[in-house]
């Protein structure tokens, strides 16, 4: 997912880990903290999943806006 976001120049993604038995909720932040292209992450607001999701800020490759004709 992170590689796809970088390719498409998407700098923010929502990771839905769900409620369940909290295994993914506990492990996902550990995995994200180790990834070299993750700049930051935080629990999502209620509108984006609340306790069941994380918003992830991703370092994207240099991007220039398209030139206008």
PyMOL Python script that loads the backbone (N, CA, C, O; Angstrom):
from pymol import cmd

cmd.read_pdbstr("""\
ATOM      1  N   UNK A   1       0.821  -1.173   0.000  1.00  0.00           N
ATOM      2  CA  UNK A   1       0.000   0.000   0.000  1.00  0.00           C
ATOM      3  C   UNK A   1       0.877   1.254   0.000  1.00  0.00           C
ATOM      4  O   UNK A   1       0.603   2.203  -0.735  1.00  0.00           O
ATOM      5  N   UNK A   2       1.912   1.261   0.805  1.00  0.00           N
ATOM      6  CA  UNK A   2       2.782   2.435   0.883  1.00  0.00           C
ATOM      7  C   UNK A   2       3.483   2.661  -0.452  1.00  0.00           C
ATOM      8  O   UNK A   2       3.598   3.800  -0.904  1.00  0.00           O
ATOM      9  N   UNK A   3       3.946   1.602  -1.077  1.00  0.00           N
ATOM     10  CA  UNK A   3       4.597   1.728  -2.385  1.00  0.00           C
ATOM     11  C   UNK A   3       3.619   2.268  -3.425  1.00  0.00           C
ATOM     12  O   UNK A   3       3.994   3.105  -4.246  1.00  0.00           O
ATOM     13  N   UNK A   4       2.387   1.806  -3.400  1.00  0.00           N
ATOM     14  CA  UNK A   4       1.373   2.289  -4.346  1.00  0.00           C
ATOM     15  C   UNK A   4       1.079   3.768  -4.108  1.00  0.00           C
ATOM     16  O   UNK A   4       0.931   4.529  -5.065  1.00  0.00           O
ATOM     17  N   UNK A   5       0.996   4.177  -2.863  1.00  0.00           N
ATOM     18  CA  UNK A   5       0.764   5.588  -2.542  1.00  0.00           C
ATOM     19  C   UNK A   5       1.907   6.449  -3.055  1.00  0.00           C
ATOM     20  O   UNK A   5       1.674   7.527  -3.602  1.00  0.00           O
ATOM     21  N   UNK A   6       3.115   5.993  -2.886  1.00  0.00           N
ATOM     22  CA  UNK A   6       4.273   6.761  -3.360  1.00  0.00           C
ATOM     23  C   UNK A   6       4.265   6.878  -4.874  1.00  0.00           C
ATOM     24  O   UNK A   6       4.542   7.945  -5.420  1.00  0.00           O
ATOM     25  N   UNK A   7       3.948   5.785  -5.552  1.00  0.00           N
ATOM     26  CA  UNK A   7       3.894   5.804  -7.013  1.00  0.00           C
ATOM     27  C   UNK A   7       2.856   6.798  -7.533  1.00  0.00           C
ATOM     28  O   UNK A   7       3.079   7.486  -8.528  1.00  0.00           O
ATOM     29  N   UNK A   8       1.716   6.857  -6.836  1.00  0.00           N
ATOM     30  CA  UNK A   8       0.610   7.719  -7.261  1.00  0.00           C
ATOM     31  C   UNK A   8       0.666   9.113  -6.626  1.00  0.00           C
ATOM     32  O   UNK A   8      -0.246   9.916  -6.818  1.00  0.00           O
ATOM     33  N   UNK A   9       1.724   9.400  -5.875  1.00  0.00           N
ATOM     34  CA  UNK A   9       1.908  10.691  -5.201  1.00  0.00           C
ATOM     35  C   UNK A   9       0.777  10.986  -4.220  1.00  0.00           C
ATOM     36  O   UNK A   9       0.299  12.116  -4.127  1.00  0.00           O
ATOM     37  N   UNK A  10       0.363   9.964  -3.500  1.00  0.00           N
ATOM     38  CA  UNK A  10      -0.652  10.110  -2.445  1.00  0.00           C
ATOM     39  C   UNK A  10       0.103  10.202  -1.127  1.00  0.00           C
ATOM     40  O   UNK A  10       0.813   9.268  -0.757  1.00  0.00           O
ATOM     41  N   UNK A  11      -0.039  11.306  -0.420  1.00  0.00           N
ATOM     42  CA  UNK A  11       0.760  11.505   0.783  1.00  0.00           C
ATOM     43  C   UNK A  11       0.045  11.138   2.075  1.00  0.00           C
ATOM     44  O   UNK A  11       0.671  11.121   3.134  1.00  0.00           O
ATOM     45  N   UNK A  12      -1.245  10.844   2.015  1.00  0.00           N
ATOM     46  CA  UNK A  12      -1.978  10.458   3.217  1.00  0.00           C
ATOM     47  C   UNK A  12      -2.874   9.270   2.901  1.00  0.00           C
ATOM     48  O   UNK A  12      -3.599   9.279   1.906  1.00  0.00           O
ATOM     49  N   UNK A  13      -2.823   8.249   3.748  1.00  0.00           N
ATOM     50  CA  UNK A  13      -3.636   7.053   3.544  1.00  0.00           C
ATOM     51  C   UNK A  13      -4.297   6.662   4.859  1.00  0.00           C
ATOM     52  O   UNK A  13      -3.802   6.981   5.940  1.00  0.00           O
ATOM     53  N   UNK A  14      -5.411   5.975   4.747  1.00  0.00           N
ATOM     54  CA  UNK A  14      -6.129   5.484   5.919  1.00  0.00           C
ATOM     55  C   UNK A  14      -5.972   3.971   5.975  1.00  0.00           C
ATOM     56  O   UNK A  14      -6.352   3.273   5.035  1.00  0.00           O
ATOM     57  N   UNK A  15      -5.422   3.464   7.055  1.00  0.00           N
ATOM     58  CA  UNK A  15      -5.251   2.027   7.254  1.00  0.00           C
ATOM     59  C   UNK A  15      -6.330   1.562   8.222  1.00  0.00           C
ATOM     60  O   UNK A  15      -6.368   1.990   9.375  1.00  0.00           O
ATOM     61  N   UNK A  16      -7.203   0.686   7.747  1.00  0.00           N
ATOM     62  CA  UNK A  16      -8.288   0.159   8.574  1.00  0.00           C
ATOM     63  C   UNK A  16      -7.822  -1.166   9.195  1.00  0.00           C
ATOM     64  O   UNK A  16      -7.695  -2.169   8.492  1.00  0.00           O
ATOM     65  N   UNK A  17      -7.571  -1.168  10.494  1.00  0.00           N
ATOM     66  CA  UNK A  17      -7.157  -2.401  11.161  1.00  0.00           C
ATOM     67  C   UNK A  17      -8.328  -3.075  11.850  1.00  0.00           C
ATOM     68  O   UNK A  17      -8.202  -4.221  12.281  1.00  0.00           O
ATOM     69  N   UNK A  18      -9.449  -2.409  11.966  1.00  0.00           N
ATOM     70  CA  UNK A  18     -10.663  -2.991  12.537  1.00  0.00           C
ATOM     71  C   UNK A  18     -10.633  -3.058  14.055  1.00  0.00           C
ATOM     72  O   UNK A  18      -9.676  -2.626  14.697  1.00  0.00           O
ATOM     73  N   UNK A  19     -11.696  -3.605  14.608  1.00  0.00           N
ATOM     74  CA  UNK A  19     -11.813  -3.729  16.065  1.00  0.00           C
ATOM     75  C   UNK A  19     -11.322  -5.102  16.513  1.00  0.00           C
ATOM     76  O   UNK A  19     -10.284  -5.191  17.169  1.00  0.00           O
ATOM     77  N   UNK A  20     -12.019  -6.145  16.188  1.00  0.00           N
ATOM     78  CA  UNK A  20     -11.598  -7.526  16.440  1.00  0.00           C
ATOM     79  C   UNK A  20     -10.960  -7.780  17.789  1.00  0.00           C
ATOM     80  O   UNK A  20     -11.429  -7.295  18.818  1.00  0.00           O
ATOM     81  N   UNK A  21      -9.870  -8.558  17.768  1.00  0.00           N
ATOM     82  CA  UNK A  21      -9.170  -8.959  18.993  1.00  0.00           C
ATOM     83  C   UNK A  21      -7.978  -8.050  19.295  1.00  0.00           C
ATOM     84  O   UNK A  21      -7.171  -8.363  20.171  1.00  0.00           O
ATOM     85  N   UNK A  22      -7.860  -6.942  18.589  1.00  0.00           N
ATOM     86  CA  UNK A  22      -6.829  -5.911  18.810  1.00  0.00           C
ATOM     87  C   UNK A  22      -5.421  -6.347  18.421  1.00  0.00           C
ATOM     88  O   UNK A  22      -4.460  -5.643  18.730  1.00  0.00           O
ATOM     89  N   UNK A  23      -5.274  -7.491  17.751  1.00  0.00           N
ATOM     90  CA  UNK A  23      -3.937  -7.930  17.345  1.00  0.00           C
ATOM     91  C   UNK A  23      -3.372  -6.976  16.289  1.00  0.00           C
ATOM     92  O   UNK A  23      -2.242  -6.506  16.416  1.00  0.00           O
ATOM     93  N   UNK A  24      -4.160  -6.692  15.250  1.00  0.00           N
ATOM     94  CA  UNK A  24      -3.699  -5.758  14.218  1.00  0.00           C
ATOM     95  C   UNK A  24      -3.574  -4.345  14.764  1.00  0.00           C
ATOM     96  O   UNK A  24      -2.675  -3.603  14.368  1.00  0.00           O
ATOM     97  N   UNK A  25      -4.470  -3.965  15.670  1.00  0.00           N
ATOM     98  CA  UNK A  25      -4.416  -2.622  16.254  1.00  0.00           C
ATOM     99  C   UNK A  25      -3.107  -2.420  17.017  1.00  0.00           C
ATOM    100  O   UNK A  25      -2.553  -1.320  17.018  1.00  0.00           O
ATOM    101  N   UNK A  26      -2.617  -3.460  17.657  1.00  0.00           N
ATOM    102  CA  UNK A  26      -1.364  -3.366  18.409  1.00  0.00           C
ATOM    103  C   UNK A  26      -0.143  -3.422  17.491  1.00  0.00           C
ATOM    104  O   UNK A  26       0.838  -2.714  17.718  1.00  0.00           O
ATOM    105  N   UNK A  27      -0.201  -4.259  16.461  1.00  0.00           N
ATOM    106  CA  UNK A  27       0.967  -4.480  15.609  1.00  0.00           C
ATOM    107  C   UNK A  27       1.144  -3.434  14.517  1.00  0.00           C
ATOM    108  O   UNK A  27       2.276  -3.110  14.157  1.00  0.00           O
ATOM    109  N   UNK A  28       0.054  -2.902  13.984  1.00  0.00           N
ATOM    110  CA  UNK A  28       0.150  -1.960  12.872  1.00  0.00           C
ATOM    111  C   UNK A  28       1.038  -0.754  13.190  1.00  0.00           C
ATOM    112  O   UNK A  28       1.878  -0.406  12.360  1.00  0.00           O
ATOM    113  N   UNK A  29       0.897  -0.099  14.349  1.00  0.00           N
ATOM    114  CA  UNK A  29       1.801   1.027  14.645  1.00  0.00           C
ATOM    115  C   UNK A  29       3.276   0.615  14.706  1.00  0.00           C
ATOM    116  O   UNK A  29       4.152   1.390  14.324  1.00  0.00           O
ATOM    117  N   UNK A  30       3.546  -0.589  15.180  1.00  0.00           N
ATOM    118  CA  UNK A  30       4.932  -1.059  15.238  1.00  0.00           C
ATOM    119  C   UNK A  30       5.499  -1.230  13.834  1.00  0.00           C
ATOM    120  O   UNK A  30       6.645  -0.867  13.572  1.00  0.00           O
ATOM    121  N   UNK A  31       4.697  -1.780  12.941  1.00  0.00           N
ATOM    122  CA  UNK A  31       5.140  -1.961  11.553  1.00  0.00           C
ATOM    123  C   UNK A  31       5.332  -0.612  10.873  1.00  0.00           C
ATOM    124  O   UNK A  31       6.324  -0.393  10.178  1.00  0.00           O
ATOM    125  N   UNK A  32       4.370   0.293  11.078  1.00  0.00           N
ATOM    126  CA  UNK A  32       4.467   1.603  10.431  1.00  0.00           C
ATOM    127  C   UNK A  32       5.682   2.388  10.932  1.00  0.00           C
ATOM    128  O   UNK A  32       6.340   3.073  10.149  1.00  0.00           O
ATOM    129  N   UNK A  33       5.981   2.295  12.212  1.00  0.00           N
ATOM    130  CA  UNK A  33       7.115   3.021  12.792  1.00  0.00           C
ATOM    131  C   UNK A  33       8.447   2.565  12.197  1.00  0.00           C
ATOM    132  O   UNK A  33       9.410   3.332  12.181  1.00  0.00           O
ATOM    133  N   UNK A  34       8.510   1.339  11.713  1.00  0.00           N
ATOM    134  CA  UNK A  34       9.745   0.805  11.143  1.00  0.00           C
ATOM    135  C   UNK A  34       9.901   1.113   9.658  1.00  0.00           C
ATOM    136  O   UNK A  34      10.991   0.961   9.107  1.00  0.00           O
ATOM    137  N   UNK A  35       8.837   1.538   9.011  1.00  0.00           N
ATOM    138  CA  UNK A  35       8.899   1.745   7.559  1.00  0.00           C
ATOM    139  C   UNK A  35       9.613   3.061   7.238  1.00  0.00           C
ATOM    140  O   UNK A  35       9.270   4.101   7.802  1.00  0.00           O
ATOM    141  N   UNK A  36      10.589   3.027   6.348  1.00  0.00           N
ATOM    142  CA  UNK A  36      11.372   4.235   6.066  1.00  0.00           C
ATOM    143  C   UNK A  36      10.597   5.357   5.366  1.00  0.00           C
ATOM    144  O   UNK A  36      11.029   6.509   5.405  1.00  0.00           O
ATOM    145  N   UNK A  37       9.472   5.049   4.732  1.00  0.00           N
ATOM    146  CA  UNK A  37       8.720   6.075   4.004  1.00  0.00           C
ATOM    147  C   UNK A  37       7.497   6.574   4.763  1.00  0.00           C
ATOM    148  O   UNK A  37       6.728   7.379   4.238  1.00  0.00           O
ATOM    149  N   UNK A  38       7.310   6.105   5.991  1.00  0.00           N
ATOM    150  CA  UNK A  38       6.214   6.602   6.823  1.00  0.00           C
ATOM    151  C   UNK A  38       6.756   7.741   7.675  1.00  0.00           C
ATOM    152  O   UNK A  38       7.662   7.549   8.486  1.00  0.00           O
ATOM    153  N   UNK A  39       6.193   8.922   7.483  1.00  0.00           N
ATOM    154  CA  UNK A  39       6.654  10.094   8.231  1.00  0.00           C
ATOM    155  C   UNK A  39       5.955  10.195   9.582  1.00  0.00           C
ATOM    156  O   UNK A  39       6.568  10.591  10.573  1.00  0.00           O
ATOM    157  N   UNK A  40       4.665   9.836   9.622  1.00  0.00           N
ATOM    158  CA  UNK A  40       3.889   9.929  10.856  1.00  0.00           C
ATOM    159  C   UNK A  40       2.591   9.146  10.687  1.00  0.00           C
ATOM    160  O   UNK A  40       2.178   8.837   9.569  1.00  0.00           O
ATOM    161  N   UNK A  41       1.956   8.833  11.814  1.00  0.00           N
ATOM    162  CA  UNK A  41       0.631   8.211  11.786  1.00  0.00           C
ATOM    163  C   UNK A  41      -0.083   8.564  13.074  1.00  0.00           C
ATOM    164  O   UNK A  41       0.544   8.871  14.088  1.00  0.00           O
ATOM    165  N   UNK A  42      -1.413   8.515  13.018  1.00  0.00           N
ATOM    166  CA  UNK A  42      -2.224   8.891  14.171  1.00  0.00           C
ATOM    167  C   UNK A  42      -3.578   8.221  14.045  1.00  0.00           C
ATOM    168  O   UNK A  42      -4.025   7.899  12.945  1.00  0.00           O
ATOM    169  N   UNK A  43      -4.227   8.016  15.181  1.00  0.00           N
ATOM    170  CA  UNK A  43      -5.574   7.450  15.153  1.00  0.00           C
ATOM    171  C   UNK A  43      -6.476   8.344  14.314  1.00  0.00           C
ATOM    172  O   UNK A  43      -6.435   9.568  14.430  1.00  0.00           O
ATOM    173  N   UNK A  44      -7.276   7.734  13.484  1.00  0.00           N
ATOM    174  CA  UNK A  44      -8.162   8.479  12.588  1.00  0.00           C
ATOM    175  C   UNK A  44      -9.321   9.101  13.361  1.00  0.00           C
ATOM    176  O   UNK A  44      -9.745   8.564  14.384  1.00  0.00           O
ATOM    177  N   UNK A  45      -9.834  10.231  12.876  1.00  0.00           N
ATOM    178  CA  UNK A  45     -11.042  10.785  13.494  1.00  0.00           C
ATOM    179  C   UNK A  45     -12.231   9.874  13.196  1.00  0.00           C
ATOM    180  O   UNK A  45     -12.160   9.003  12.329  1.00  0.00           O
ATOM    181  N   UNK A  46     -13.294  10.083  13.908  1.00  0.00           N
ATOM    182  CA  UNK A  46     -14.481   9.228  13.793  1.00  0.00           C
ATOM    183  C   UNK A  46     -14.953   9.086  12.340  1.00  0.00           C
ATOM    184  O   UNK A  46     -15.361   8.000  11.926  1.00  0.00           O
ATOM    185  N   UNK A  47     -14.899  10.175  11.569  1.00  0.00           N
ATOM    186  CA  UNK A  47     -15.365  10.154  10.178  1.00  0.00           C
ATOM    187  C   UNK A  47     -14.567   9.197   9.297  1.00  0.00           C
ATOM    188  O   UNK A  47     -15.064   8.744   8.266  1.00  0.00           O
ATOM    189  N   UNK A  48     -13.344   8.891   9.692  1.00  0.00           N
ATOM    190  CA  UNK A  48     -12.471   8.025   8.900  1.00  0.00           C
ATOM    191  C   UNK A  48     -12.212   6.670   9.551  1.00  0.00           C
ATOM    192  O   UNK A  48     -11.300   5.954   9.138  1.00  0.00           O
ATOM    193  N   UNK A  49     -12.989   6.312  10.547  1.00  0.00           N
ATOM    194  CA  UNK A  49     -12.846   4.993  11.151  1.00  0.00           C
ATOM    195  C   UNK A  49     -12.553   5.006  12.631  1.00  0.00           C
ATOM    196  O   UNK A  49     -12.659   3.964  13.278  1.00  0.00           O
ATOM    197  N   UNK A  50     -12.191   6.138  13.193  1.00  0.00           N
ATOM    198  CA  UNK A  50     -11.970   6.262  14.633  1.00  0.00           C
ATOM    199  C   UNK A  50     -11.001   5.240  15.192  1.00  0.00           C
ATOM    200  O   UNK A  50      -9.873   5.117  14.716  1.00  0.00           O
ATOM    201  N   UNK A  51     -11.445   4.504  16.207  1.00  0.00           N
ATOM    202  CA  UNK A  51     -10.595   3.517  16.885  1.00  0.00           C
ATOM    203  C   UNK A  51     -10.158   2.369  15.984  1.00  0.00           C
ATOM    204  O   UNK A  51      -9.233   1.633  16.328  1.00  0.00           O
ATOM    205  N   UNK A  52     -10.804   2.208  14.847  1.00  0.00           N
ATOM    206  CA  UNK A  52     -10.515   1.072  13.972  1.00  0.00           C
ATOM    207  C   UNK A  52      -9.599   1.437  12.806  1.00  0.00           C
ATOM    208  O   UNK A  52      -9.436   0.646  11.877  1.00  0.00           O
ATOM    209  N   UNK A  53      -8.996   2.635  12.846  1.00  0.00           N
ATOM    210  CA  UNK A  53      -8.186   3.067  11.707  1.00  0.00           C
ATOM    211  C   UNK A  53      -7.059   4.006  12.125  1.00  0.00           C
ATOM    212  O   UNK A  53      -7.106   4.645  13.176  1.00  0.00           O
ATOM    213  N   UNK A  54      -6.051   4.067  11.269  1.00  0.00           N
ATOM    214  CA  UNK A  54      -4.940   5.001  11.434  1.00  0.00           C
ATOM    215  C   UNK A  54      -4.788   5.813  10.154  1.00  0.00           C
ATOM    216  O   UNK A  54      -4.924   5.279   9.053  1.00  0.00           O
ATOM    217  N   UNK A  55      -4.507   7.096  10.300  1.00  0.00           N
ATOM    218  CA  UNK A  55      -4.131   7.916   9.154  1.00  0.00           C
ATOM    219  C   UNK A  55      -2.609   7.920   9.079  1.00  0.00           C
ATOM    220  O   UNK A  55      -1.932   8.119  10.088  1.00  0.00           O
ATOM    221  N   UNK A  56      -2.080   7.702   7.891  1.00  0.00           N
ATOM    222  CA  UNK A  56      -0.640   7.565   7.703  1.00  0.00           C
ATOM    223  C   UNK A  56      -0.150   8.652   6.754  1.00  0.00           C
ATOM    224  O   UNK A  56      -0.688   8.822   5.660  1.00  0.00           O
ATOM    225  N   UNK A  57       0.877   9.386   7.182  1.00  0.00           N
ATOM    226  CA  UNK A  57       1.511  10.400   6.346  1.00  0.00           C
ATOM    227  C   UNK A  57       2.717   9.752   5.671  1.00  0.00           C
ATOM    228  O   UNK A  57       3.628   9.261   6.339  1.00  0.00           O
ATOM    229  N   UNK A  58       2.710   9.757   4.351  1.00  0.00           N
ATOM    230  CA  UNK A  58       3.708   9.028   3.576  1.00  0.00           C
ATOM    231  C   UNK A  58       4.625  10.004   2.850  1.00  0.00           C
ATOM    232  O   UNK A  58       4.172  10.984   2.259  1.00  0.00           O
ATOM    233  N   UNK A  59       5.911   9.720   2.906  1.00  0.00           N
ATOM    234  CA  UNK A  59       6.894  10.510   2.168  1.00  0.00           C
ATOM    235  C   UNK A  59       6.806  10.109   0.696  1.00  0.00           C
ATOM    236  O   UNK A  59       7.042   8.953   0.346  1.00  0.00           O
ATOM    237  N   UNK A  60       6.468  11.061  -0.151  1.00  0.00           N
ATOM    238  CA  UNK A  60       6.349  10.753  -1.579  1.00  0.00           C
ATOM    239  C   UNK A  60       7.565  11.285  -2.316  1.00  0.00           C
ATOM    240  O   UNK A  60       8.273  12.171  -1.838  1.00  0.00           O
ATOM    241  N   UNK A  61       7.786  10.718  -3.494  1.00  0.00           N
ATOM    242  CA  UNK A  61       8.884  11.192  -4.323  1.00  0.00           C
ATOM    243  C   UNK A  61       8.583  12.618  -4.754  1.00  0.00           C
ATOM    244  O   UNK A  61       7.436  13.062  -4.718  1.00  0.00           O
ATOM    245  N   UNK A  62       9.613  13.320  -5.155  1.00  0.00           N
ATOM    246  CA  UNK A  62       9.425  14.720  -5.548  1.00  0.00           C
ATOM    247  C   UNK A  62       8.329  14.826  -6.596  1.00  0.00           C
ATOM    248  O   UNK A  62       8.309  14.071  -7.568  1.00  0.00           O
ATOM    249  N   UNK A  63       7.432  15.758  -6.393  1.00  0.00           N
ATOM    250  CA  UNK A  63       6.284  15.923  -7.274  1.00  0.00           C
ATOM    251  C   UNK A  63       6.183  17.363  -7.733  1.00  0.00           C
ATOM    252  O   UNK A  63       6.321  18.295  -6.940  1.00  0.00           O
ATOM    253  N   UNK A  64       5.945  17.531  -9.006  1.00  0.00           N
ATOM    254  CA  UNK A  64       5.721  18.859  -9.560  1.00  0.00           C
ATOM    255  C   UNK A  64       4.321  18.893 -10.152  1.00  0.00           C
ATOM    256  O   UNK A  64       3.908  17.931 -10.800  1.00  0.00           O
ATOM    257  N   UNK A  65       3.587  19.971  -9.946  1.00  0.00           N
ATOM    258  CA  UNK A  65       2.242  20.042 -10.520  1.00  0.00           C
ATOM    259  C   UNK A  65       2.307  20.061 -12.046  1.00  0.00           C
ATOM    260  O   UNK A  65       3.279  20.555 -12.617  1.00  0.00           O
ATOM    261  N   UNK A  66       1.283  19.529 -12.706  1.00  0.00           N
ATOM    262  CA  UNK A  66       1.300  19.543 -14.174  1.00  0.00           C
ATOM    263  C   UNK A  66       1.244  20.974 -14.707  1.00  0.00           C
ATOM    264  O   UNK A  66       0.624  21.856 -14.113  1.00  0.00           O
ATOM    265  N   UNK A  67       1.899  21.173 -15.823  1.00  0.00           N
ATOM    266  CA  UNK A  67       1.897  22.506 -16.433  1.00  0.00           C
ATOM    267  C   UNK A  67       0.565  22.752 -17.118  1.00  0.00           C
ATOM    268  O   UNK A  67      -0.010  21.854 -17.734  1.00  0.00           O
ATOM    269  N   UNK A  68       0.088  23.968 -17.003  1.00  0.00           N
ATOM    270  CA  UNK A  68      -1.165  24.340 -17.654  1.00  0.00           C
ATOM    271  C   UNK A  68      -0.907  24.637 -19.127  1.00  0.00           C
ATOM    272  O   UNK A  68       0.140  25.184 -19.473  1.00  0.00           O
ATOM    273  N   UNK A  69      -1.860  24.277 -20.007  1.00  0.00           N
ATOM    274  CA  UNK A  69      -1.650  24.523 -21.454  1.00  0.00           C
ATOM    275  C   UNK A  69      -1.712  25.992 -21.798  1.00  0.00           C
ATOM    276  O   UNK A  69      -1.557  26.360 -22.963  1.00  0.00           O
TER     277      UNK A  69
END
""", "prot")
cmd.dss("prot")
cmd.show_as("cartoon", "prot")
cmd.util.cbc("prot")
cmd.orient("prot")
